[in-house]
Amino acid sequence: MSRAVLVTGASRGIGRAVAELFAAHGDRVALHYASRREAAQEAFEGLAGGGHVLVQGDVGTPEGAAAIVEAAVDGLGGVDVLVNNAAANEPHPLDRTSFEDWQRIWRRLVDVNLLGAAHVTHCVARNMIEREVAGRIVNIGSRGAFRGEPDHPAYGASKAALHAMGQSLAVHLAPYGIGVASVAPGFVATERVADRLTDEVRQQSPFGRVASPQDVASAVHYLASPAAVWVSGAVLDVNGASYLR
């Protein structure tokens, strides 16, 4: 049966691959973007099937997050699956970053990566509860939450908090039949990190490569499936054995 799926940050990279995979399996997708209208339109027009909606907004503000969910609910008739993919990142090594820039970057990354996901999740979960839907919520975390991000500490910290939030909500939402899980990818071959994908980075995995967006999308699709309810609360490493814990 077709499900209504909201994917945040889906104009490119992992989010786009996730949206494409759900659409290919017959689901209706609310494809969210923040500012890349042209890329989002291209991704939207490439989705298989029909009944999809294109949603714009800033997850980094409470008002923006609520409006995104409202638009998805209006366009799809509700949300059965949420994929929290929208994220921000910017280098900020402590020894080379001014205190003013440090504050700005930390605030923006926490606002988008953690609070944005928290606010979208609240609105979507309440919709699921009101509709008595056994929904699924999947958070896109990061290997950096465990391995450390020396040049991107706010990113690593926000993703660690995202994992923790997902586990707390997995316990809270289970009585409603709602499953919550996270994936923790390593490096993924996306436009955002193209300049960082050196041979040294590729050799971090014994497979000798980094993940494709589709590798991560496959894991997300499984965690959002009815068969994965007993995986609720898990943080699934999707890093090609590049970091084991």
DRENVEX-202280 format. One record per residue (C-alpha): x, z, y; chain. Coordinates in pm, 1 decimal, padded with zeros to 6 digits, always signed. Example, Ala and Ser with C-alpha at 12.3 -4.5 7.8 and 13.67 -1.06 7.14 Angstrom:
% DRENVEX-202280
- xx; zz; yy; kette
- +01230.0; +00780.0; -00450.0; A
- +01367.0; +00714.0; -00106.0; A
% end
This chain:
% DRENVEX-202280
- xx; zz; yy; kette
- +00000.0; +00000.0; +00000.0; A
- +00125.5; -00088.3; +00347.2; A
- +00264.8; +00202.4; +00546.9; A
- +00308.6; +00243.6; +00921.7; A
- +00677.1; +00298.5; +01000.6; A
- +00837.2; +00397.8; +01332.8; A
- +01210.0; +00320.5; +01358.6; A
- +01380.9; +00437.6; +01675.9; A
- +01681.4; +00251.7; +01812.3; A
- +01602.4; -00058.8; +01608.5; A
- +01718.0; -00346.7; +01828.2; A
- +02042.5; -00384.5; +01632.2; A
- +02269.2; -00227.3; +01370.0; A
- +02134.6; +00028.1; +01124.8; A
- +01796.2; +00055.3; +01293.6; A
- +01734.9; -00317.3; +01276.9; A
- +01836.1; -00330.7; +00909.1; A
- +01599.4; -00041.0; +00834.6; A
- +01311.4; -00209.5; +01016.4; A
- +01377.3; -00537.4; +00834.1; A
- +01382.5; -00368.8; +00492.9; A
- +01053.1; -00185.7; +00543.5; A
- +00890.4; -00504.2; +00675.2; A
- +01023.2; -00700.8; +00376.6; A
- +00843.4; -00452.5; +00149.8; A
- +00511.7; -00513.1; +00324.1; A
- +00510.9; -00222.2; +00568.3; A
- +00405.9; -00244.1; +00933.1; A
- +00684.9; -00146.7; +01170.5; A
- +00695.6; -00006.5; +01522.2; A
- +01036.8; -00133.0; +01632.3; A
- +01163.9; +00085.2; +01916.7; A
- +01430.1; +00000.7; +02170.9; A
- +01557.1; +00162.6; +02489.1; A
- +01703.7; -00111.2; +02707.7; A
- +01814.6; -00411.4; +02498.2; A
- +01496.0; -00611.9; +02540.0; A
- +01637.9; -00947.0; +02429.8; A
- +01797.2; -00806.8; +02112.5; A
- +01481.6; -00611.3; +02032.9; A
- +01261.6; -00918.1; +02078.0; A
- +01486.7; -01115.7; +01845.0; A
- +01475.1; -00840.7; +01582.5; A
- +01098.7; -00806.7; +01621.7; A
- +01034.2; -01178.3; +01579.7; A
- +01247.4; -01180.1; +01265.3; A
- +01043.6; -00915.4; +01083.2; A
- +00866.9; -01034.0; +00770.1; A
- +00492.1; -00998.8; +00747.4; A
- +00264.6; -00897.7; +01032.2; A
- +00102.3; -00608.7; +01214.4; A
- +00426.3; -00494.5; +01375.4; A
- +00458.8; -00360.0; +01730.2; A
- +00746.5; -00352.6; +01976.9; A
- +00789.3; -00020.1; +02157.8; A
- +01015.4; +00056.5; +02454.7; A
- +01115.5; +00397.6; +02586.3; A
- +01385.9; +00659.0; +02639.6; A
- +01397.3; +00912.9; +02356.9; A
- +01630.3; +01122.0; +02573.0; A
- +01342.0; +01265.4; +02775.8; A
- +01044.9; +01461.3; +02640.0; A
- +00804.2; +01231.0; +02823.3; A
- +00975.3; +00922.0; +02689.1; A
- +00975.6; +01052.0; +02331.9; A
- +00604.9; +01137.0; +02346.9; A
- +00521.2; +00796.8; +02495.6; A
- +00712.3; +00616.0; +02220.6; A
- +00512.3; +00793.0; +01950.9; A
- +00185.5; +00737.5; +02137.0; A
- +00256.8; +00363.2; +02157.2; A
- +00345.2; +00348.8; +01787.1; A
- +00032.3; +00539.9; +01689.1; A
- -00184.6; +00317.7; +01906.7; A
- -00025.3; +00000.9; +01771.7; A
- -00018.7; +00095.5; +01404.7; A
- -00311.8; +00335.6; +01379.4; A
- -00080.9; +00625.7; +01297.9; A
- +00268.7; +00681.3; +01163.1; A
- +00337.2; +00738.5; +00793.6; A
- +00717.4; +00713.3; +00803.8; A
- +00957.1; +00805.8; +01084.6; A
- +01321.7; +00702.5; +01090.8; A
- +01514.9; +00882.9; +01364.8; A
- +01794.6; +00635.8; +01428.6; A
- +01827.9; +00621.7; +01808.4; A
- +02162.2; +00765.9; +01916.1; A
- +02409.9; +00769.8; +02201.4; A
- +02787.8; +00804.3; +02188.2; A
- +03078.4; +00790.3; +02430.3; A
- +03442.0; +00895.6; +02381.6; A
- +03524.4; +01230.4; +02540.7; A
- +03849.4; +01377.6; +02402.9; A
- +03882.7; +01719.3; +02561.6; A
- +04241.7; +01672.9; +02681.2; A
- +04156.7; +01350.5; +02867.9; A
- +03804.2; +01416.2; +02995.7; A
- +03720.4; +01581.4; +03327.1; A
- +03490.7; +01881.5; +03321.0; A
- +03226.1; +01684.8; +03510.5; A
- +03231.8; +01398.6; +03256.9; A
- +03241.5; +01649.9; +02971.4; A
- +02918.4; +01809.0; +03092.6; A
- +02748.2; +01473.9; +03149.1; A
- +02837.9; +01333.1; +02808.0; A
- +02745.0; +01647.5; +02618.1; A
- +02407.4; +01665.7; +02791.2; A
- +02323.3; +01299.3; +02728.4; A
- +02427.3; +01305.3; +02363.1; A
- +02235.0; +01623.7; +02291.8; A
- +01932.7; +01490.2; +02480.4; A
- +01925.4; +01168.3; +02276.1; A
- +02074.8; +01253.5; +01938.1; A
- +01918.7; +01595.2; +01886.3; A
- +01639.5; +01669.3; +02131.7; A
- +01514.1; +01311.7; +02125.4; A
- +01482.3; +01323.5; +01748.8; A
- +01324.4; +01669.3; +01768.6; A
- +01061.5; +01558.0; +02019.8; A
- +00976.2; +01236.5; +01835.7; A
- +00956.7; +01431.0; +01509.4; A
- +00719.8; +01688.7; +01658.6; A
- +00479.3; +01422.5; +01781.3; A
- +00492.6; +01218.8; +01461.0; A
- +00461.8; +01520.1; +01230.0; A
- +00156.6; +01644.5; +01417.7; A
- +00001.2; +01300.9; +01372.3; A
- +00076.3; +01314.9; +01000.2; A
- -00072.7; +01664.2; +00972.1; A
- -00388.4; +01569.5; +01163.3; A
- -00435.2; +01263.2; +00943.8; A
- -00348.3; +01460.0; +00626.4; A
- -00080.7; +01205.7; +00537.0; A
- +00201.7; +01289.2; +00295.6; A
- +00449.8; +01127.4; +00529.5; A
- +00825.0; +01092.4; +00527.0; A
- +01083.8; +01161.3; +00797.4; A
- +01440.7; +01036.7; +00760.1; A
- +01715.3; +01125.8; +01007.7; A
- +02025.3; +00912.3; +01056.5; A
- +02303.1; +01168.7; +01076.6; A
- +02675.0; +01115.7; +01032.5; A
- +02976.3; +01187.7; +00817.4; A
- +03125.9; +01318.2; +01142.4; A
- +02904.5; +01625.0; +01118.6; A
- +03124.8; +01738.1; +00829.5; A
- +03454.1; +01554.0; +00873.9; A
- +03487.6; +01618.9; +01245.5; A
- +03497.4; +01383.6; +01546.4; A
- +03803.7; +01477.8; +01753.3; A
- +03739.1; +01216.8; +02024.0; A
- +03359.4; +01246.6; +02003.5; A
- +03289.7; +01620.2; +01955.0; A
- +02941.2; +01612.6; +02110.4; A
- +02844.0; +01334.1; +01872.3; A
- +02962.9; +01529.6; +01567.8; A
- +02793.4; +01846.7; +01688.9; A
- +02464.8; +01672.9; +01765.5; A
- +02458.8; +01511.0; +01421.3; A
- +02535.1; +01842.0; +01249.3; A
- +02244.0; +01994.5; +01438.6; A
- +02024.6; +01699.5; +01338.4; A
- +02102.2; +01765.9; +00972.1; A
- +02017.7; +02134.6; +01017.8; A
- +01693.7; +02051.5; +01196.1; A
- +01593.9; +01821.7; +00912.0; A
- +01651.4; +02092.5; +00653.5; A
- +01451.7; +02348.8; +00851.6; A
- +01161.6; +02107.8; +00892.3; A
- +01178.6; +02008.5; +00526.4; A
- +01086.1; +02367.1; +00441.8; A
- +00825.8; +02396.7; +00715.9; A
- +00648.5; +02066.4; +00646.4; A
- +00650.8; +02075.4; +00265.7; A
- +00310.8; +02254.5; +00246.1; A
- +00164.8; +01951.3; +00422.8; A
- +00320.2; +01715.0; +00168.4; A
- +00564.8; +01578.3; +00427.1; A
- +00919.7; +01515.1; +00308.7; A
- +01221.8; +01531.0; +00541.2; A
- +01573.1; +01415.3; +00454.8; A
- +01884.5; +01280.6; +00623.8; A
- +02160.1; +01032.2; +00556.4; A
- +02519.8; +01088.0; +00665.5; A
- +02690.2; +00748.3; +00694.5; A
- +03058.2; +00694.0; +00751.6; A
- +03171.0; +00392.0; +00950.8; A
- +02919.2; +00107.0; +00946.5; A
- +02992.6; -00251.8; +01048.5; A
- +02783.1; -00263.2; +01363.2; A
- +02837.6; -00402.8; +01709.8; A
- +02872.1; -00053.2; +01852.4; A
- +03190.4; +00031.5; +01660.2; A
- +03333.0; -00317.7; +01607.1; A
- +03644.7; -00234.9; +01810.8; A
- +03719.6; +00067.9; +01590.3; A
- +03700.8; -00106.6; +01250.7; A
- +04071.5; -00132.1; +01180.2; A
- +04230.8; -00185.1; +00839.7; A
- +04310.3; +00186.8; +00838.0; A
- +03943.0; +00268.4; +00885.6; A
- +03841.0; +00029.3; +00608.0; A
- +04089.0; +00189.3; +00371.2; A
- +03928.0; +00530.5; +00417.7; A
- +03692.3; +00421.7; +00140.2; A
- +03835.7; +00338.2; -00203.5; A
- +03611.0; +00030.9; -00190.1; A
- +03835.3; -00096.6; +00088.7; A
- +03555.1; -00163.4; +00333.7; A
- +03304.9; +00005.5; +00560.3; A
- +02931.7; +00012.8; +00500.7; A
- +02700.1; -00267.3; +00599.1; A
- +02381.2; -00172.3; +00786.5; A
- +02193.0; -00276.9; +00473.4; A
- +02381.9; -00017.4; +00266.1; A
- +02242.1; +00255.3; +00488.8; A
- +01897.9; +00095.7; +00509.4; A
- +01868.8; +00101.3; +00129.2; A
- +01933.9; +00475.2; +00123.8; A
- +01680.8; +00533.6; +00401.1; A
- +01418.7; +00326.0; +00222.5; A
- +01464.1; +00533.5; -00093.3; A
- +01441.0; +00866.0; +00093.1; A
- +01118.8; +00746.9; +00257.4; A
- +00962.9; +00648.4; -00074.8; A
- +00697.6; +00852.5; -00256.3; A
- +00945.1; +00888.5; -00543.4; A
- +01187.4; +01082.3; -00324.5; A
- +00967.9; +01380.9; -00241.0; A
- +01190.4; +01609.8; -00450.9; A
- +01489.6; +01506.1; -00241.6; A
- +01330.9; +01661.7; +00066.6; A
- +01584.2; +01877.4; +00249.1; A
- +01881.6; +01675.7; +00125.4; A
- +02159.6; +01526.8; +00333.8; A
- +02267.6; +01214.6; +00146.4; A
- +02628.0; +01100.6; +00198.5; A
- +02642.9; +00722.3; +00243.9; A
- +03013.1; +00676.3; +00305.6; A
- +03158.0; +00488.6; +00009.0; A
- +03346.5; +00799.6; -00112.8; A
- +03546.5; +00802.6; +00211.4; A
- +03472.0; +01173.6; +00255.8; A
- +03371.7; +01408.7; -00023.9; A
- +03232.6; +01757.1; +00028.3; A
% end
